[in-house]
């Protein structure tokens, strides 16, 4: 399966970009992605390997948001490298709520027990651990099929 060899390469490239443009540049890129790239990626992210659509509720607005992310799912766990750091709205929304919905490869899941861990943690998939990241953090959590 061709995508198994591409995901670590894409993640490593993203981490190199993050290191090159720094935290301020990454925040600018995050704003651009929020309004331009994410709506486009949202059309396919829930069906493509190594991507997922995170459905979360705003902490203040109560509005439902959908954020495409690069996700590594193994057994009943999800790991998402935090390219833009831990202060992204979607990360803060999930941590505040303690859960979110995830659509991964066309299936709906419930993410629970979200937490931020260091990217070098042995709790992460090898592909995430191998890539050096500017933020050096990942969001991890338990996944259960919807309705369980």
Residue pairs with C-beta under 8 A, 6 or more apart in sequence:
1 49
3 48
3 49
3 50
4 49
6 50
7 49
7 50
7 70
7 72
7 127
8 127
8 130
8 131
10 50
10 70
11 70
11 81
11 127
11 128
11 131
12 130
12 131
14 70
14 81
14 83
14 131
15 81
15 83
15 131
15 132
15 133
15 134
18 26
18 83
18 133
18 134
18 135
19 132
19 134
21 29
22 134
23 85
23 134
26 83
26 84
26 85
26 134
27 84
27 85
29 84
30 84
30 88
38 67
38 68
41 51
41 68
42 53
42 66
42 67
42 68
44 51
45 51
45 52
45 53
45 68
45 69
46 52
46 53
46 68
46 103
46 104
46 105
46 106
47 105
47 106
48 105
49 105
50 70
50 71
50 72
51 68
51 69
51 70
51 71
52 68
52 69
52 71
52 73
52 78
52 80
52 102
52 103
52 104
53 66
53 67
53 68
53 69
53 102
53 103
53 104
54 66
54 67
54 68
54 69
54 80
54 90
54 94
54 100
54 101
54 102
54 111
55 64
55 65
55 66
55 100
55 101
55 102
55 103
56 64
56 65
56 67
56 90
56 93
56 94
56 97
56 100
56 101
57 63
57 64
57 65
57 93
57 97
57 100
58 64
58 65
58 89
58 93
59 92
59 93
59 96
59 97
65 89
65 90
65 93
67 90
69 80
69 90
70 80
70 81
70 83
71 78
71 79
71 80
71 102
71 104
72 78
72 79
72 80
72 124
72 125
72 127
72 128
73 79
73 104
73 143
74 125
76 142
76 143
76 144
77 140
77 141
77 142
77 143
78 102
78 104
78 109
78 111
78 140
78 141
78 142
78 143
79 123
79 124
79 125
79 128
79 138
79 139
79 140
80 138
80 139
80 140
81 119
81 128
81 131
81 133
81 138
82 88
82 91
82 116
82 133
82 135
82 137
82 138
82 139
83 133
83 134
83 135
84 135
85 134
85 135
85 137
86 92
86 116
86 135
86 137
91 116
91 139
93 100
94 100
94 111
94 114
94 139
94 141
95 114
95 115
95 116
98 112
98 113
98 114
99 110
99 111
99 112
99 114
100 110
100 111
100 114
101 108
101 109
101 110
101 111
101 146
102 108
102 109
102 110
102 111
102 143
103 109
104 143
107 145
108 145
108 146
109 143
109 144
109 145
109 146
110 143
110 144
110 145
110 146
110 148
111 141
111 142
111 143
112 141
112 142
112 143
112 144
113 141
113 142
114 139
114 140
114 141
115 139
115 140
115 141
116 137
116 138
116 139
116 140
117 123
117 124
117 137
117 138
117 140
118 136
118 137
118 138
119 128
119 129
119 131
119 132
119 133
119 135
119 136
119 137
119 138
120 129
120 136
121 129
121 138
122 129
123 140
124 138
124 140
128 138
